[in-house]
Amino acid sequence: RLPSCAHRDCGRPGFPFRRARTPNMDKGTAKTVRDYVTRVVTSVSGMKTLVLDRETTAIVSMVCTQSQILQHEVFLIDVLDSPHTDRMPHLKAVYFVRPTTENVKQICDALRDPRYGEYHIFFTNIATEKMINALAEADHHEVIQQVQEMYGDYLAINPELFSLGVPSVAGLRGSKHDQAIFDRTWQGVAAILLSMKIKPAIRYQSNSLACEKLAAKVAGTIEHEAELFAFRSRELPPLLLIVDRCEDGVTPLLNQWTYQAMVHELMGISNSRVDMSGAPGVKDEMKEVVLSLDSDPFYAQNVFLNFGDLGANVKTMVDEYQAKTHSTRKIDSIADMQAFVENYPEFRKMSGNVSKHVALMSELSRIVDARQLMEVSQVEQELACNEDHASAVQEVINLLSNRAVAPNDKLRLVLLYALRYEQNEANALHRFVDMLGASGVPADRVRLIPQLIEQCGSKMRAGDLFSNKSFFAVAKKQLQRGIKGVQNVYTQHQPYIAQTLEALVKNKLPEAHYPYVSSYTQLPTPNRSRLPQEVIVFIFGGATYEEARYVAQFNEQQKQLAAGHAAGSSGGLSTLVPMKVILGGTTVLDSATFLNDVGGGRGGTSGVGATASGGGAQPTIYAAAVGAASTASGGGGGGAFDPRRLAALASPLTNALGVTSSTSKTN
């Protein structure tokens, strides 16, 4: 029987089992996972094959390019379930796979008739004793050299954002329990804790059974793997805060106007790749583009920039490129030729980046124009941020009557209206449902309205999503609005996580709504009088790029506060330590993914079906309203942001590198 210690012997000498102890939160998610991958491929000398499963292929591709991996004597990159008959005993097999029953079975099958001379196995999470025993028993040829755990079991997207790649959690809602989804979720959360070297206090959203179960499972894992989580104790224990997507159903429904979020909503970002094959007139080399914060400086600098300023920056990049390439056209000597050749890779890389971002901007601009998203988004923001029922009804009616507005955009407007005004006895939901049907929205899509209310409505929320549950909340919101003003009507919305972090940083996050997990001796004792310095917020049901942008800005503000405190203190030393937050979720949502999950995950991994039946929305969901919501004067106000100015930029941008522009409509 294998001992449950950090170093295990698997039944014979030369088969060591080790667990990696590495980075912390200062590195961020991408550098942490990249360090794991680098250690995997460099710890085995000589020519080797890197074997990945379907999930680790995505994990690795997010943080390393193929050329970077091949630099470390990697002869071949293979997929675990690919059929093979040829033998390559001169190569060493390096497995970087998830510790699943299916993966272990496939490795055991390979060990019975070894294809490679040596096998080095690296699991991305905690391997069970049963799995290690199975490998030992299957290794009749004694080719396994080592088994290690490297806890890079998540998709590292931004430095402060990670995802588990679980598109739907519908199988864990209510009384349902999809064990595969639950296991992937708690294992992913455990991996982020281990990779960041954190043993946290754990808080969870009290009105979410799924969050409570997840918190208990993670706490139980820390208890069971006590030695694995025996990190250096901290005076202020880190915090793991588990919240439910249902607390904020507004954020995933909104159109976005910052670069990363906008690309994901309108085109989709999958493992850092954007599929542009459907864009009219796109060149072959631009049909799939990569957006990487590490290898694309322009993207890294503009990832959170709004669409209008982004267009100006793309134009500046085009001008700089043209100036640099023009200056190299005159080659009169050998020295000139040598200088050109030396700079050619830089120019070629710059040309690719310029072409990519011009193509992206051209397609974004086309979609915005075709779907009239500026008009749609302004009403969305009014619904999300302001309480003015009479105005809201008229604005929604106007857009529902507009044939140029796509059916899905009309549906999202009604969903936002339903979330805000579900309890208003005078709400116009019945009328809007009829208008959606007349606009060609299918009945199963219309049924998303009662399904959304059932999952994310006011009865399911513990917090004050719209800041309208009390007179003081309304007054505070109006006061802040009056002081700060509205600089940008298209990005005035703040996700609910902003309220959560604001309460946390003031040490006012209510314990009644977010209790601590107790009854586990290995969890650190919470310090209720002082703030945690390291916080991981995990959103069950998925995070959004808008929330990631807010977390990045929050972290930067915390750094600036600490720096300002240090500048004002004697000797330039500060006792104020900034709070660092990392955001994670079961997936990264766009509106389509979110609504698929609300509808039962029919397009995801869960087979749960919709609960509503019939050809339209269920009227009883609205008849249960228990009082009118108070109305307050809204008003968006003008702003400096005007994406229309991109129309003037579109022609020179697209013509500069030969990208074809189109004005065809998109539904």
N, C-alpha and C positions, 0 to 999 in steps of 0.2 A: 504494500500500500504506500502511495506517495505521501510524504509529509507536506503539510500546507504551509511551507515556509517560502521565503523569497528565492532560495536556490534549491532546485529539485533534482534528484537523480532518477532517471527513467528506466531503471532496471539493469543498466550495464554501464561500465566506464566509457567515457567519450561521448555521452549523450547528455550534455548539461542543459538545464532549463533555467533561464535567467529572465528577470524582469527589469525593464529599463527605468531609470530614474533621471528625468531630464527637466525641461524648461519651466518657466513660470509665466505669469500673465504679462510681464513687461515685453516679452517677445512678440506677443500677438499670435493669432491662430495659424496664419500661413507659415511663418518662420518656424513655429513649433513642429508642424507636420513636415515641412521641408527638411528640418534637421533629422527627423526620424528616418525619412526616405534616404537621405544622404548616408546616415549611419548604416542602414541596411545594405546598400550597395557597396560601401567602402570597407565594411567589416570582413568581407569575404574577398580574398585576393585572387587574382587570376581571371581567366575568361569565364563568363557566367551568363546564365539565362535568368531574367527576372520574370517570375510567374505571378500574375495578379488575378484576382477574381473580378467579377463585374463591378462590384462596389469599390474595391480598392483601385481599379483602373481609373474611376472618376476621382477618387481621393488624390491619387498621385498626379493626375493630369492638371489638377487645380493649382499645384504648387511647383511642379517641375516640367520643363519641356523635355521632349524625347532626346534632343541633342545633349542636354545637360546630363541625362541618365547614361547615355552611351559613352560619355567621357570617362566613366568609371569601369572600363573593361566589361561593359554589358554588351554581349554579342547579339542577344535576342531578347525581345520583350514578348511574352506569351500570355495567353489567357488560360486559366485553370481548366476550364471544361472543353478546351479545343482538342479534338481527336488527333493522335499522333501514332505513327508506327516506327519511325526512324529513331535510331539510338545515337546519342552524342555523349559517350562516356568521358570525352576530353573536357566537357563543360561541367560547371557546378550549377546546380539549381538553387536559386534564392527565391523562396516563396514569401510574398507579402500579402497575406489574405486575412479575412475575418474569421474568427474562431466559431464557425457554424458547424452543425452536424453534417450537412451536405459537403462542405469544403473538406472537413477532416476525412470523410468517407472517400472523396476523390483522391486525396493525398495518399491514403492507405492503399487504394487500388494501384496508384502509381508506384508505391514502394514494393509491391509484390513482384513487379517486373520492371526494375529501375531503368529509366531512360538515360539518366545522368550519372556521373561518377560520384557526386556528393550532393546531399540535400541539406540546405540551411533554411529553417522554417521560422518565419517571423509572423506572429499573430498581432492583429491590431487592437486586441482587447484581452480581457481575462479569459484564459483557457481553463476549462474545467479539468478536474482530475481524470474523469472518464475519457476526455479527448487525448490527454497525454498518454494514458495507458493504451489507448487504441493505436496511437502512433508507434509506441514501443513494441507492441505485439506484432504490428505489420512489418516492422523493419527487420526482416529475416536476413537481408543482405548487409546489414549494418552500414548503411550509407548515410544515415542522419548524423550530422556533425553537431548540430545545435538546434535548440528550440528557444525562442525568445518572445517576449511580449513588448511591443512598441505601440503606445496608446494613441495612434493617429487614426481613430475610428470615426472621423467626421469630415465633412467638406469644409475646408477653410476658405472662406470667400473674401472677406475683408479682414484687416487686422483685428477688428472688434466684432466680427460676425462669423458664425458657423451654422451649418445646417446638417441634418441627419439624412436628408434625401428621402424622407417618408412623405409621399405626396398627399396621403389622406389618413386621418385618424378617426374616420367615421366608425371604424370597427371597435373603437374604445369609448364611444359615446353612450350615455345612459347605462342600460344593463348589459350592453354588448361587451365582449372581451375577446379581441383578436390577439392571441398569445404572441404570434410572430411580430406584430406591430409593437406590442408592449415591450417585448424583449429587445427589439432594435432600439426603442426609445430609451429605456433605462441604461442599456449598455453604452449608448452614445453619450448620455449625460455622465456616466461613470468615467468614460474615456477622457472627456474634457477636464474633469477634476484631476485625474491621474496625470494627464499631460501637462497641466498647469501646476502640479505639485500642491494641490489644495485639499485640505480636509475641512469642509465648511460647516457652519451652522446652516440649517435648512429651514426655509419658510415656504409656505405654499398658499395658494388661493383657497380659502376655506369653503367657498360655495361650489367648488369643482371637485367632484369625486375622482376624476381622472388625475388631477394634480395631486390630490391626497394619496392616491395609490402609487403614483410615480415617486413622490417624495419618500414614502415609506420604503419602497423597494431600493432606492438609492441609499437611504440610511441603513437598511439591512445589509446591503453590499459592503458599506464601510465597516459595519460591525463584523461581518463574516471575514472580510479581508483586512483585518486590523493591522497586520504587519505591513501589508502593501500600502496602506494609507498612513504609515507612521512617519509623516513628514515633520519637519521642524515646527514646533509649536509657535504660535504667534500670540502676541499680547492681545491683538484685536483679531479674532477669528474671521476668516473670509465668510462670505454669505452666498448661498445658492438660493435664488428666489424663483420659484416655479409658478407661472401664471398661465391662465387659459385664454386662448384666442377669443373665446366667446365674450370676454369682458370688453373687447373693442372690435366690433364688426364693421366699423366705419372705415378705418384706415385701409384695409385691403380693397375696398370698393372704389376708392378715389383714383381718378387719373393723376398721373405724376408729371412734374415739370422739371425735375433734376435729372442729370444725364443717366446715371446708372438705373435709377428707378423707372425712368421713362422708357429706356430701351427694353427693360424687362417687361413692363406692362404692355407695350405696343408690339414688340417683336419676340421677346422671350430670351432670357439668358440661361443656358443649360451648361453647367460645368465650364463656365467662362467663355462659352461659344455662343454666337448669335447666328441663327439661320436666316440669311437674306435671299434665299433662292426664289422666294415669291415676289421680290421687289422688281418692278418693271424696269427693263433695260440694264439690270445689274451685270457687271462683267463676271466672267467665270471665276476669276481669282477672288472675287468679293462675295461669292455665294455663301461662304461661311467665314466669319471673322472671329478673332480671339480678342477679348477684352481682359487684359491682365494688368493689375496694379503694379506688378513687379517689372514687367518687360515693356510697358507702354507708359512713358513719362507723361504724355499729354493726358491720357485717361486718368492717371493717378492724380494729376493736378486739377482736373475738372470733373471728377466723379460726382461731386455733390453740387456742382454749379447749375444754376437754372438755365432753361433753354435759350432765353434771349442772350444772356452773356456768353453762353457756350458758342452760339453762332458767330459772335464777334471774335472769339478766341480761335475758332477754326479758320476764319478769314485771315487772321494774323499769322497763323501757322502756314497757310498757303502762301502768303506774301513772303514769309521768311524762307520757305522752301524754294520759291521761284528766284529769290535774290541769291541764294547760295548756289543753286544749279547754274544760273546765268554766269556767275563769276568763274565757273570752272570750264566754260566752253573754249576759252582761249588757251591753247596748248602749243607753245612755240619752241619748247626745249625738252630735253630729257628730264630735267628737274621738274618741269611742269607736268610731264606725263607721270613721273613717279609720285608727285603729290596727289594727282588725280586718282591714281590707282590706290594709294594709301587711304584716301578719303572715300573711295567708291562704296565700301560696305556701309559706311555711315549714311551716305546719300541714298543708297538703296533701301536701307531700313527706314529712313525718314520718308522716302517716297511711299513705302507701304503704309506707314502710319497716316500720312496725309490722305492717301487714297481711301483708307478705311474709314476715317472719321468724316470725310466729305461724303462718302457713300451712306454712312449712318445718318448724318444730318439731313441729307437729301431725302432719305426714306422717311425719317421722322417727320420732316416738314410736309411731305406728301400725305402721310396718314392724318396729321393734324388738320390739314386743309380738307381732305376728303370726308372726314367724319365730323367736321365742325367742332373739334374738341375744345377750342377756346371757349365757345359759347356753352358747351356742355359742362366743362370744368368749372366755369364761374358759378353755375347753378349748384353743382356738387358742393363747392366750397361754402356757398350760402347755406345749404342744407346742413352741412357738417358743423358750421361755426355759429350760425345766427338763428335766433328764435323769432320768426315772423311768419306765422302760418298763412295768413292771407296772401302775402307776397310769394311764399313758397308754392302754394297751389297754382297761382297764375303762371309762375315761371316754369313749373313742371308741365302744365298743360301746353304752354307754347312749344316746348321742345318735343313733347309727345305728338304734337300735331305737325311737326316738321318732318317731311319725308326724307330729308337729307341726313337726318340723325339715324345712326345704325340701331337696329332693334336691341342689341345687347347694351348699348349705351342708354337707351330708354329704360331698359329693365333696371340697370344700376341706379338710375335716378329715382325710380319708384322704391327700390330697396332702401336707399338712403332716407327717403321721405318716411317710409314705414318705420324705420328705426327711431327717428326723432319724434314722429307724431302718432305713434301707435296708440297712445292713451288719450289723444285728443278726440273727444266725442264727435267733433265736426270734421274729422279727417276725410279725405276724398279718395281713399284707397279703392273703394268699389268702382268709382268712375275711372280711376287710373288702370285698374285691371281690365276693364272693358276696352280702354284705349290701347293697351298693350296687345290684346287679342286682335284688335283691328289693324295693328301695325305689323302683324305677322309673327309675334312672339309665340312660340309653341306652348301648349298647355303645361308640359312638364317644366318648362322654364318659369312660367308664371307661378307654379307651385313653390318656387323658391322663396316667394314672399312669406307665406306662413311658416315655412321651414326655417327661414332666417330669424323670424320673430321668436319661434319656439326655442332656438338655440342661443340667440344673441340679444333677445329682447330685454326690456327693463326688468322683468321678473327673474331673469337669469343673471343679471349684473349686480355685483355688490357695490361697485363704485359709482361715481357721478360722471358718466361718460360725456354728457353734454353740458355739465356745470349748470344744471337747472333744477336740482332737487331741493334746493333751499334758497331762501332770500339772500343769504350771505354768499353763496356760491355764484349766484347771478350777479350780485353787486361787485364781487371781486373780479369776475370776468369782464364786466363793463368798464371797471376802473382800469384794469390792465390794458384793455383795448383803447381806452382814451389816452393813456399815457404813452403807450408804444406806437399807436396808430397802426394802419394797415399798409405796409409798403408794397405788398404784392398780393393781389386778390386771388392769385392762382395757387399760392403756397402758404396761405394764412393758417391752414389747419395744422395742429400739432397732435401727434398720436397720443393715446392715453398713457403710454409708457412715460411720457413727459411728466404727467401728474404723479405717477408712481415714484419716479426717481427724485422728483422735487420733494415729495414727502419723505423719502428715504434719507436724502442728504440733510434734511432738517430733523431727522430722527423722530418723525411723526407718522410713519407708516403704521396704520392701526393693526395691533396684534389680533384684534377680534376678526379682522378680515384676512390677515396673513399670519397665522399662528406659526410658532416654531415646532419642528418635529422634536418630540421628547421620547423618553423611555429607551434611548439607545446610549449605552455607556461610552461608546467610542466617539460620539459626536462632541465637539467642543461646547463648552458652556457659553451661551450667548452673552455678549456684553451689551446690555440694554442701555447703558448710559453713554456709550461712545459709538461713533460710526465705524462700520467696516471699511477697510481701505481697498479690498478686492471683492468685487461683486460679479457673479454670473447670473444673468436673467435668462431663464429658459421659457419660451412661449410654446406651450402645448397646443398644437394646431397650426403652427407656422408663424414666422416673423416676416417683416416686409423691409424693403430697402429704405422706405421712409423712416422706419424706426431705427434702422442701422445708421442712417444719416444723423438722426437726433442723438444717438448714443455717442457717435464720433464727436459731435459738437459738444456734448456734455463732458466728455473726457478732456477735450481741449480747454473748456472753460475751467474745469477743475485744476488743470495744470497752470493756467494763467492766474487763478486765485492764489495758488500756493506760491507762484513766483512773485506776485504782488505782495503777499504777506512777508516773504523773505526779504524783499527790497525795503520794506518798511520797518523791519526788525533790526535790532542792534547786531552789527557784525555780518549782516546779510544772511543770517541763519534763520530758518523757519521751522517751527514745530508743527505747522499745518501740512499734513500729508494728503495729497489729492486722492479722491476716490477714483478707482479704475473700474470700468464696467465692460464686460464682454456680453454680447447678446447672441443667443442661439435659439433655434426653433426646429421643429420636426421637418420643416421645409422652408423655402423662401417663396412667399406667396405673390402671385399677381391676382387680379380679380377673377380670372377664369378658374385658377386652381382653388381659390377660396370657395367659390360657388359650387364647384364640383364636390368639395368636401361637405358643404352645407347640404347638398342634395343627396348625400349618402355615399360619396366616393365612387360613383359608377365608373369614372374614368381612371380611378387610382388603383391601389392594391387591395382595397376592401371590396367585398361583394355585397355590402349592405345596400338595400334598395330604399327608395323614397317611401316615406310613410303615408303621404297624402295620396288620395285616389281621385279619379274623376277628371274632367276636362278643364277645370279652372281652379283658382285659389279657393280655400275654404273660408267662407264668410264668417264662421264662428270665431275665428282667431281675432277678428276685429271687433266683434260684438261684445267681447269681454272687457272692453276698455273701461277703466274705473275713474274717469275724471279727465277734464281737459287740462292740457299743459298750459302753463302761463305763457303769454306771448310778450315779446319785448321787441322794440324796434331794432332792426338789423342794420343793413347798409354795408355795402362792400367798400365803396370808395375806389378811387382810381389808384394806379400804382405805376412805378417806374418800369416794370416789366411788361413789355409788349412784344410777344412772339411774332406779330405781324411784320416786324421789321426784318424777319428772316426772308420774307418774299423778295426784298431788295437784294439780299445776300445770296439767295439760292442760285441765281443764274451764274454770277462769276465763280461761285464755289464749285458748282457742278461742271462748268465749262473748263475750269482750270486743269482738271485731270481727266476730262472726257467722260464723266459720269452722267448717264442719261437721266434727265428729270422727267417725271410724268405727273399728270393731273388726274389720272383715272381714279374712280371712286372705290373705296374699300368698305365693305359691309362687316 
